[in-house]
């Protein structure tokens, strides 16, 4: 089971592998990342900021699907969804790979919950 962070972007994966990828972070980290992407400081997580964060998840997940295809797993990603609110529980596959990434903007926790597709 996955528990959301203050801001979590969820991208679905379909095809040779199926499941979800969760990008979780604090509100401060989300503002810092969005500000860097938009080129100006962010004080509020408005629609434009949320869109920038969703695009970040798209870029990372899209690059990962390209790499997966190179090793034989043809997959697609779904449009990202952004969840705001900490502690929301989401049922996933049995196990997830948790990748904490420390950036100059703050910590981003990536949870990869995939299983081989049917």
Secondary structure as UniProt FT lines:
FT   STRAND          2..3
FT   STRAND          7..15
FT   STRAND          17..25
FT   HELIX           27..38
FT   HELIX           47..70
FT   TURN            71..72
FT   STRAND          75..77
FT   STRAND          81..84
FT   TURN            86..87
FT   STRAND          89..90
FT   STRAND          97..103
FT   TURN            104..105
FT   STRAND          106..116
//
